[in-house]
Amino acid sequence: MLESIKISLRINNNAYDDEINDLIEACKLDLKISGVASTLIVDDDPLIKQAIKTYVKGHFGYDNADSEKFKESYSLLKQHLAISYAEDNEELRKIINIKNEDKRRE
């Protein structure tokens, strides 16, 4: 996940790895607190990955003219995830389990 986030931030060194990792973990915790099932907060899920990228872009660094735009985008995506990826969403859990089984077979 770290390398993917660094690419989205256009960072090609390790100077900010600790800060980025902290933001990744903060985002995962924020999603969990907001009602996203912890078992569905996985690095290879495209919506979770996009949420983390958007969160990090909104909170990384001090000189970010677009940070409010990214924070708003993250907030809207988080609301969607909190509904769609809730603990009691059995239908989604079935879809994800099928997808994970297919990946293991490849």
Sequence and secondary structure as in RCSB ss.txt:
>XXXX:A:sequence
MLESIKISLRINNNAYDDEINDLIEACKLDLKISGVASTLIVDDDPLIKQAIKTYVKGHFGYDNADSEKFKESYS
LLKQHLAISYAEDNEELRKIINIKNEDKRRE
>XXXX:A:secstr
 HHHHHHHTT  SSTTHHHHHHHHHHHHHHHHHTTB GGG  TT HHHHHHHHHHHHHHSSS  TTHHHHHHHHH
HHHHHHHHHTBTT HHHHHHHHHHHHHHHH 
